[in-house]
Amino acid sequence: MRATRDRTHHLYLAVIGAVVLGIVVGLAAPHVAVQLKPLGTGFVNLIKMMISPVILTTIVLGIGSVTKAAKVGKVGGLALGYFLVMSTVALAIGLVVGNVIDPGHGLHLTQALAKAGHAQAAAGGAEGTSDFLLGIIPTTLVSALTGGQVLQTLLVALLAGFALQSMGAAGAPVVRGVEHLQKLVFRVLSMIMWVAPVGAFGAIAAVVGATGWAALKSLAMIMLGFYASCAIFVVVVLGLMLRVFAGVNVFALLKYLGREFLLILSTSSSESALPRLIAKMEHLGVSRPVAGITVPAGYSFNLDGTAIYLTMSSLFIAQAMDRPMSLGQQISLLLFMVIASKGAAGVTGAGLATLAGGLQSHQPALVDGVGLIVGIDRFMSEARALTNFAGNAVATVLLGHWTGELDHDRLRLVLAGRLPFAESAAATDGATEGGTEAGTEPAPVMPEQAPTPA
C-alpha cells in the first residue's frame, strides 16, 4: 500500500504541475493553447470508453450488496432508507449551491469547445417518448456494451443483478466472476488516470486560451462552491443528526478518524480506508454485524460527496456551454447519475466516468464539456471521497444507535482518548478482512486498562 500511495502522490503532483503549466500557456500563447484541445478530448474519450463496463459491474455488485444487507433485516432496511434520504439531501444541497453561485455563467464556450457536441446533437435528431423508451432496449444482451449506450447498459445491469439475486447460492460463482471483472475494469481505469496530467494540461490550456481569466475565475468558483457544499453537508447536516439522535460530537468522530482522512487525501479514494473504517467502528462500540453490513453497503449506496459533485459539475458544464437545464431536466439527469454511480465512488476517475455517462445519455451536446472538469477533477475527487467516507462513518454510528447495537459507554471512552485504537492490530491481515481481530479481540482487555491512567 505504501508503494501505491507514493505513485498516486506523484500523479497528484503531476496534475497540479500540468494545470499550472496549462494556465501559463493559455495566458502567454492563447492561439497555441486553443490548438491543444485534442489532448483534453482524447483523455475524455478514454474515460468514455470505460463508462459501460463501470456501470455494468458496479450495478450488478451493488444489487448483490443489497441482498447481503437484507439478511440482517432491520439493519438492512434502515440502512437503505437512510442512504436514500441522505443522498436526496446531498443532491438538493448541490442543486441549490450550483444554481445560486452560477459558476459557468459568462464563459460562452459553445463555439470554442463544443463543436463536437453540437454535431452529435444534430446527428441524433429529435425523438418522441416512445422512441426514447424503445431505445433503452438493446438489440442483444451485449450490444449495449459494444455500442456504448449508457441507458441500455444500465437496463442490462439491473436485469443481470436481479437475476443473480433470484438465483441465490447458485449465482455466487457468477458474482465472484463479476467482482474479478470489476477489479480488471478499475485497474484499466487507474491506468488511464495516469494520462490525466496530459488531459488536464490540454483542457486547461484550451479553456484559458479561449476565455482568459474568466475561465480561472469560474473554475475557482466551482471548486470553492463544491468544497463549501461538502463542508455544509458534513458539519451541519451530518453533525446535527449525529448530535440529535446519538448525542455524539461530529468533530470528535472526525478527529478519531484522522489517520483515515490522511490516507484518503493521499490516494484520493475512500475505498483505501474501507478496512480500517470497519475495524475502527467496531472498536468504537458498534457491533460487528452492523459495522460489517453498513460500511460495505454505504460504499455502494451512500455516496453523498459524489452526488454533490455530479450535481454541481453538470450545472457548471450546462451554464458554461450556454445550454442551461430546466429544473425537470436537472432532476432527471441527476437521479440517473446517483443510480449509475453506485459502487464507483471508491475509485479515482469513476466519478468523471459517471459524469460523462450521465451527460451522454441525457444531454449529448454537453459531453464535450466534461473536458472543462478534467483539470480540477483531481481536487474535487479528494473532497467527494472525504465526504463519502465521513457520511459512511456517521451512518454506521447512527444505525448502531437506532438498532441498539452501539455501546455508548465504550464510544465515550474511545472519543475521549482513554481507549486508543490499536494501530498494530489494524495492520494485520485479520483486521483488514472485516476487522476480525482489530474490532473484537482487544475489546475485552482494553476497557479494563482504561481506568488505570485516570
Solvent accessible surface area in square Angstrom, and as a share of the most:
residue,aa,sasa,rsa
1,M,147,0.65
2,R,173,0.63
3,A,62,0.48
4,T,70,0.41
5,R,61,0.22
6,D,71,0.37
7,R,127,0.46
8,T,22,0.13
9,H,83,0.37
10,H,109,0.49
11,L,9,0.05
12,Y,52,0.20
13,L,89,0.44
14,A,45,0.35
15,V,3,0.01
16,I,56,0.28
17,G,39,0.38
18,A,12,0.09
19,V,16,0.09
20,V,84,0.48
21,L,96,0.48
22,G,0,0.00
23,I,42,0.21
24,V,82,0.47
25,V,32,0.19
26,G,2,0.02
27,L,65,0.32
28,A,82,0.64
29,A,36,0.28
30,P,53,0.33
31,H,158,0.71
32,V,89,0.51
33,A,0,0.00
34,V,49,0.28
35,Q,133,0.59
36,L,40,0.20
37,K,48,0.20
38,P,92,0.58
39,L,70,0.35
40,G,3,0.03
41,T,41,0.24
42,G,32,0.31
43,F,3,0.01
44,V,7,0.04
45,N,77,0.39
46,L,61,0.31
47,I,0,0.00
48,K,53,0.23
49,M,111,0.50
50,M,12,0.05
51,I,4,0.02
52,S,6,0.04
53,P,40,0.25
54,V,2,0.01
55,I,3,0.02
56,L,31,0.15
57,T,0,0.00
58,T,1,0.01
59,I,9,0.04
60,V,7,0.04
61,L,31,0.15
62,G,3,0.03
63,I,18,0.09
64,G,18,0.18
65,S,21,0.13
66,V,36,0.21
67,T,41,0.24
68,K,116,0.49
69,A,1,0.00
70,A,63,0.49
71,K,163,0.69
72,V,49,0.28
73,G,42,0.41
74,K,133,0.56
75,V,10,0.06
76,G,1,0.01
77,G,49,0.47
78,L,64,0.32
79,A,0,0.00
80,L,54,0.27
81,G,35,0.34
82,Y,15,0.06
83,F,4,0.02
84,L,127,0.63
85,V,90,0.51
86,M,2,0.01
87,S,9,0.06
88,T,76,0.44
89,V,49,0.28
90,A,0,0.00
91,L,15,0.07
92,A,49,0.38
93,I,27,0.14
94,G,0,0.00
95,L,22,0.11
96,V,92,0.53
97,V,25,0.15
98,G,0,0.00
99,N,71,0.36
100,V,113,0.65
101,I,49,0.25
102,D,50,0.26
103,P,4,0.02
104,G,0,0.00
105,H,137,0.61
106,G,38,0.36
107,L,10,0.05
108,H,121,0.54
109,L,0,0.00
110,T,22,0.13
111,Q,141,0.63
112,A,39,0.30
113,L,14,0.07
114,A,1,0.01
115,K,146,0.62
116,A,59,0.45
117,G,1,0.01
118,H,68,0.30
119,A,64,0.50
120,Q,72,0.32
121,A,37,0.29
122,A,82,0.63
123,A,93,0.72
124,G,62,0.60
125,G,51,0.49
126,A,111,0.86
127,E,110,0.50
128,G,41,0.39
129,T,102,0.60
130,S,73,0.47
131,D,79,0.41
132,F,78,0.32
133,L,101,0.50
134,L,121,0.60
135,G,41,0.40
136,I,40,0.20
137,I,107,0.55
138,P,22,0.14
139,T,130,0.76
140,T,71,0.41
141,L,126,0.63
142,V,91,0.52
143,S,30,0.19
144,A,1,0.01
145,L,62,0.31
146,T,117,0.68
147,G,48,0.46
148,G,32,0.31
149,Q,94,0.42
150,V,6,0.03
151,L,33,0.16
152,Q,26,0.12
153,T,0,0.00
154,L,18,0.09
155,L,50,0.25
156,V,11,0.06
157,A,0,0.00
158,L,59,0.30
159,L,104,0.52
160,A,36,0.28
161,G,2,0.02
162,F,114,0.48
163,A,50,0.39
164,L,21,0.11
165,Q,72,0.32
166,S,97,0.62
167,M,93,0.41
168,G,46,0.44
169,A,94,0.73
170,A,73,0.57
171,G,1,0.01
172,A,38,0.29
173,P,73,0.46
174,V,74,0.43
175,V,34,0.20
176,R,130,0.48
177,G,37,0.36
178,V,24,0.14
179,E,63,0.28
180,H,118,0.53
181,L,79,0.39
182,Q,30,0.13
183,K,135,0.57
184,L,106,0.53
185,V,9,0.05
186,F,23,0.10
187,R,160,0.58
188,V,49,0.28
189,L,0,0.00
190,S,42,0.27
191,M,122,0.54
192,I,14,0.07
193,M,11,0.05
194,W,115,0.40
195,V,56,0.32
196,A,8,0.06
197,P,22,0.14
198,V,73,0.42
199,G,0,0.00
200,A,1,0.00
201,F,39,0.16
202,G,0,0.00
203,A,7,0.06
204,I,2,0.01
205,A,0,0.00
206,A,1,0.01
207,V,4,0.03
208,V,1,0.01
209,G,12,0.12
210,A,42,0.33
211,T,32,0.19
212,G,22,0.21
213,W,174,0.61
214,A,47,0.37
215,A,0,0.00
216,L,30,0.15
217,K,137,0.58
218,S,8,0.05
219,L,11,0.05
220,A,46,0.36
221,M,65,0.29
222,I,0,0.00
223,M,38,0.17
224,L,119,0.59
225,G,8,0.08
226,F,0,0.00
227,Y,79,0.30
228,A,48,0.37
229,S,0,0.00
230,C,8,0.05
231,A,53,0.41
232,I,77,0.39
233,F,0,0.00
234,V,15,0.09
235,V,62,0.35
236,V,84,0.48
237,V,31,0.18
238,L,1,0.00
239,G,8,0.07
240,L,112,0.56
241,M,39,0.17
242,L,0,0.00
243,R,122,0.44
244,V,99,0.57
245,F,90,0.38
246,A,11,0.08
247,G,48,0.46
248,V,4,0.02
249,N,65,0.33
250,V,8,0.05
251,F,120,0.50
252,A,30,0.23
253,L,0,0.00
254,L,35,0.18
255,K,172,0.73
256,Y,30,0.11
257,L,0,0.00
258,G,27,0.26
259,R,151,0.55
260,E,0,0.00
261,F,37,0.16
262,L,120,0.60
263,L,19,0.10
264,I,0,0.00
265,L,84,0.42
266,S,36,0.23
267,T,15,0.09
268,S,2,0.02
269,S,15,0.09
270,S,1,0.01
271,E,85,0.38
272,S,28,0.18
273,A,0,0.00
274,L,40,0.20
275,P,39,0.25
276,R,48,0.17
277,L,0,0.00
278,I,9,0.05
279,A,1,0.01
280,K,7,0.03
281,M,0,0.00
282,E,9,0.04
283,H,2,0.01
284,L,0,0.00
285,G,10,0.10
286,V,4,0.02
287,S,28,0.18
288,R,99,0.36
289,P,80,0.50
290,V,1,0.00
291,A,0,0.00
292,G,31,0.30
293,I,32,0.16
294,T,1,0.01
295,V,0,0.00
296,P,51,0.32
297,A,4,0.03
298,G,0,0.00
299,Y,18,0.07
300,S,17,0.11
301,F,36,0.15
302,N,1,0.00
303,L,6,0.03
304,D,1,0.00
305,G,0,0.00
306,T,2,0.01
307,A,2,0.02
308,I,0,0.00
309,Y,0,0.00
310,L,1,0.00
311,T,0,0.00
312,M,1,0.01
313,S,0,0.00
314,S,0,0.00
315,L,4,0.02
316,F,1,0.00
317,I,0,0.00
318,A,1,0.01
319,Q,27,0.12
320,A,0,0.00
321,M,5,0.02
322,D,67,0.35
323,R,87,0.32
324,P,102,0.64
325,M,16,0.07
326,S,64,0.41
327,L,117,0.58
328,G,50,0.48
329,Q,82,0.37
330,Q,11,0.05
331,I,72,0.37
332,S,55,0.36
333,L,1,0.00
334,L,1,0.00
335,L,92,0.46
336,F,15,0.06
337,M,0,0.00
338,V,21,0.12
339,I,82,0.41
340,A,1,0.01
341,S,3,0.02
342,K,23,0.10
343,G,18,0.17
344,A,1,0.01
345,A,15,0.12
346,G,5,0.04
347,V,22,0.13
348,T,21,0.12
349,G,0,0.00
350,A,0,0.00
351,G,5,0.05
352,L,1,0.01
353,A,1,0.01
354,T,4,0.02
355,L,0,0.00
356,A,0,0.00
357,G,0,0.00
358,G,0,0.00
359,L,0,0.00
360,Q,44,0.19
361,S,25,0.16
362,H,52,0.23
363,Q,39,0.17
364,P,47,0.29
365,A,5,0.04
366,L,0,0.00
367,V,4,0.02
368,D,31,0.16
369,G,3,0.03
370,V,0,0.00
371,G,12,0.11
372,L,6,0.03
373,I,0,0.00
374,V,7,0.04
375,G,0,0.00
376,I,6,0.03
377,D,4,0.02
378,R,11,0.04
379,F,35,0.15
380,M,0,0.00
381,S,3,0.02
382,E,17,0.08
383,A,13,0.10
384,R,9,0.03
385,A,2,0.02
386,L,47,0.23
387,T,4,0.02
388,N,2,0.01
389,F,0,0.00
390,A,2,0.02
391,G,0,0.00
392,N,2,0.01
393,A,0,0.00
394,V,0,0.00
395,A,0,0.00
396,T,0,0.00
397,V,0,0.00
398,L,0,0.00
399,L,0,0.00
400,G,0,0.00
401,H,60,0.27
402,W,78,0.27
403,T,25,0.14
404,G,64,0.62
405,E,74,0.33
406,L,16,0.08
407,D,68,0.35
408,H,57,0.25
409,D,91,0.47
410,R,23,0.08
411,L,7,0.03
412,R,141,0.51
413,L,45,0.22
414,V,7,0.04
415,L,41,0.20
416,A,73,0.56
417,G,52,0.50
418,R,106,0.39
419,L,2,0.01
420,P,83,0.52
421,F,24,0.10
422,A,31,0.24
423,E,61,0.27
424,S,91,0.59
425,A,19,0.15
426,A,5,0.04
427,A,84,0.65
428,T,54,0.31
429,D,119,0.62
430,G,19,0.18
431,A,2,0.02
432,T,54,0.31
433,E,132,0.59
434,G,29,0.28
435,G,0,0.00
436,T,68,0.40
437,E,69,0.31
438,A,2,0.02
439,G,5,0.05
440,T,51,0.30
441,E,120,0.54
442,P,24,0.15
443,A,27,0.21
444,P,92,0.58
445,V,80,0.46
446,M,31,0.14
447,P,49,0.31
448,E,137,0.61
449,Q,102,0.45
450,A,5,0.04
451,P,79,0.49
452,T,113,0.66
453,P,116,0.73
454,A,104,0.80
